[in-house]
Amino acid sequence: MPNSLPAPSRAPIGAAFLTLKDAAEYLGLSPQTLYVWRYRRQGPPSFRMGPRGRVMYRRETLDAWIRDQEQADSRSNTALNPVSIPPQQRFSRTRCA
């Protein structure tokens, strides 16, 4: 029977900084997605750290980015939900003779 649980993260639970792979695991994304987002300057903010210039993410920044994504989504933010906006009145087009 295969184990359906995700592999434990290599980063300590309270680690302030996550590698790209650990950040991808934390977000439930593939590392390739984060590579592409970083290249396109999308996604959560990252930076290079250390002599080898490893790409790193702050855990608190990832959490803030997730909150921003939730607020930008109309399903999570009722103020952006188009269903909650009153319908606009349509003006009929009449032909001028």
matplotlib code that plots the C-alpha trace (Angstrom):
import matplotlib.pyplot as plt

x = [0.0, 1.6, 2.0, -0.3, 1.2, 3.5, 7.2, 8.3, 9.9, 13.7, 13.4, 12.8, 9.2, 10.1, 12.7, 12.5, 14.0, 13.1, 14.9, 13.1, 12.2, 11.0, 9.0, 7.4, 6.5, 5.1, 2.9, 1.9, 3.5, 6.2, 9.7, 9.5, 6.4, 8.4, 11.4, 9.1, 7.4, 10.7, 12.0, 8.8, 8.9, 5.6, 4.7, 6.1, 9.2, 12.5, 16.1, 19.6, 21.5, 24.9, 28.1, 26.5, 23.6, 20.8, 17.3, 15.5, 12.1, 11.0, 8.3, 6.5, 6.6, 5.1, 2.3, 1.7, 1.7, -0.9, -3.1, -2.8, -3.8, -6.9, -7.9, -7.4, -9.7, -13.4, -14.4, -12.6, -13.2, -16.9, -16.3, -14.8, -17.6, -19.5, -22.7, -22.8, -22.7, -26.1, -27.0, -26.4, -29.3, -29.1, -30.0, -31.9, -30.4, -32.9, -32.3, -32.3, -34.1]
y = [0.0, 3.3, 6.1, 8.9, 11.4, 14.1, 13.7, 15.8, 19.1, 19.3, 22.8, 22.9, 23.8, 27.2, 28.1, 31.8, 31.1, 28.4, 27.2, 27.2, 23.5, 23.9, 27.0, 25.1, 22.3, 24.8, 26.4, 23.1, 23.9, 22.4, 23.9, 24.5, 26.8, 28.9, 29.0, 30.3, 32.8, 34.1, 34.4, 36.3, 38.4, 37.0, 35.0, 35.5, 37.7, 35.9, 36.8, 35.2, 34.5, 33.1, 32.6, 30.3, 32.7, 30.2, 31.4, 31.8, 32.8, 34.2, 32.2, 35.4, 36.8, 33.6, 33.8, 37.5, 36.6, 33.9, 36.4, 38.8, 36.1, 35.3, 39.0, 39.3, 36.3, 37.2, 33.9, 34.8, 38.5, 39.3, 42.9, 41.7, 39.1, 40.2, 38.6, 41.1, 44.1, 45.5, 45.1, 48.1, 49.6, 49.0, 51.7, 50.6, 51.5, 53.2, 53.7, 57.3, 57.7]
z = [0.0, -1.1, 1.5, 0.5, 3.0, 1.7, 2.5, 5.5, 4.7, 5.1, 6.6, 10.4, 11.3, 12.6, 9.9, 8.9, 5.5, 3.0, -0.1, -3.4, -3.0, 0.6, -0.4, -3.3, -0.9, 1.6, -1.1, -2.6, -5.9, -8.0, -7.8, -11.6, -11.1, -8.6, -11.1, -13.8, -11.6, -10.4, -14.0, -14.9, -11.7, -10.5, -7.4, -3.9, -3.4, -3.2, -2.9, -3.2, 0.0, 0.8, -1.1, -3.7, -4.2, -3.3, -4.0, -0.7, 0.6, 3.9, 5.5, 6.7, 3.2, 1.8, 4.4, 3.4, -0.3, 0.4, 2.2, -0.7, -3.1, -1.0, -1.0, -4.7, -5.4, -5.7, -4.2, -0.9, -1.0, -1.1, -2.1, -5.4, -6.0, -9.2, -7.9, -4.9, -7.3, -8.2, -11.8, -14.1, -16.0, -19.7, -22.1, -25.2, -28.5, -30.8, -34.4, -35.6, -38.9]

ax = plt.figure().add_subplot(projection="3d")
ax.plot(x, y, z, "-o")
ax.set_aspect("equal")
plt.show()
